[in-house]
């Protein structure tokens, strides 16, 4: 099955619609630090919840774009593994630092981390400037590190946890999915016999 990234994107949109229609859904399934041990499934359910339309749009754009790119490289099953594994790692990291959190950004950063290892030279646009994927990931990491010391109501720790776990997965899968540059072919040396044959065939 292909394009699970699109299915996940649509699923998040549908769930956000339910959140608007039934506000109690958010409080029942978001990540509450005090409830993690009693309700461990919120480590997963919180990934699919979003706090605002803007929050949803930013995350879904990134999920659809980078999800499709990574899914084409590693396949749908492995893509799904990366999404959920890094999303859960991000949720665990978030639970240590924030009383409550929600959103798919931790899992999305996991996709970015994995993609940066497997396709480091792929060019993307960040803040209006083109840059290689591995440079973009460094920029995002620095922004989130700064966000820890200068909070902006963003779960920066979740981003970092997701990103680093995605990088680890990318490293483990590097030999399988790394895009090796084509080897340069040595220029072919044409013998005098071949030149004479060519002259006799085409020049006379």
Residue pairs with C-beta under 8 A, 6 or more apart in sequence:
1 76
2 71
2 76
3 68
3 71
3 76
4 67
4 71
4 76
4 79
4 80
5 63
5 64
5 67
5 68
5 70
5 71
5 79
6 64
6 67
6 68
8 63
8 67
8 83
8 104
9 60
9 63
9 64
9 67
11 48
12 48
12 50
12 56
12 59
12 60
12 63
12 104
13 56
13 60
15 25
15 48
15 49
16 49
16 50
16 53
16 56
18 25
19 25
19 26
19 49
19 50
25 49
26 49
26 51
26 102
29 42
29 45
29 46
29 48
29 49
30 42
30 45
30 46
30 49
30 100
30 101
30 102
31 42
31 43
31 46
31 91
31 94
31 95
31 98
31 100
31 101
31 102
32 39
32 42
32 99
32 100
33 95
33 98
33 99
33 100
34 99
35 42
36 42
36 43
36 95
42 91
43 88
43 91
43 92
43 95
44 84
44 87
44 88
44 91
46 91
46 101
46 102
46 103
47 84
47 87
47 88
47 91
47 102
47 103
47 104
47 106
47 107
48 104
49 102
49 103
50 56
50 59
50 102
50 103
50 104
51 102
51 103
55 103
59 103
59 104
59 105
59 108
60 104
62 105
62 108
62 112
63 104
63 107
63 108
63 111
66 108
66 111
66 112
66 115
67 79
67 83
67 108
67 111
69 115
69 119
69 122
70 79
70 82
70 111
70 114
70 115
70 118
71 79
73 115
73 118
73 119
73 177
74 82
74 114
74 118
74 173
74 177
78 173
79 111
82 110
82 111
82 114
82 166
82 169
83 107
83 110
83 111
84 107
85 110
85 165
85 169
86 106
86 107
86 109
86 110
86 111
86 113
86 114
86 161
86 162
86 165
86 166
86 169
87 104
87 106
87 107
87 110
87 162
89 106
89 110
89 161
89 162
89 165
90 105
90 106
90 107
90 109
90 110
90 155
90 158
90 159
90 161
90 162
90 165
91 101
91 106
91 158
92 161
93 106
93 157
93 158
93 160
93 161
93 162
94 101
94 106
94 155
94 157
94 158
94 161
95 101
96 157
97 155
97 157
98 155
98 157
98 158
101 155
101 158
103 155
103 158
105 155
105 158
105 159
105 162
106 155
106 158
106 159
106 161
106 162
107 162
108 162
109 140
109 158
109 159
109 160
109 162
109 163
109 166
110 162
110 163
110 165
110 166
110 169
111 166
112 133
112 136
112 137
112 140
112 163
112 166
113 137
113 162
113 163
113 164
113 165
113 166
113 167
113 168
113 169
113 170
114 166
114 167
114 169
114 170
114 173
115 122
115 133
115 166
115 170
116 133
116 134
116 136
116 137
116 166
116 167
116 170
117 134
117 166
117 167
117 170
117 171
117 174
118 170
118 173
118 174
118 177
118 178
118 179
119 133
119 179
120 132
120 133
120 134
121 132
121 133
121 134
122 132
122 133
123 130
123 131
123 132
123 133
124 130
124 131
124 133
124 136
125 131
126 136
126 139
126 140
127 139
131 139
137 163
137 167
140 159
140 163
141 160
141 163
144 154
144 156
144 157
144 159
144 160
144 163
145 156
145 160
147 154
147 156
148 156
148 157
148 160
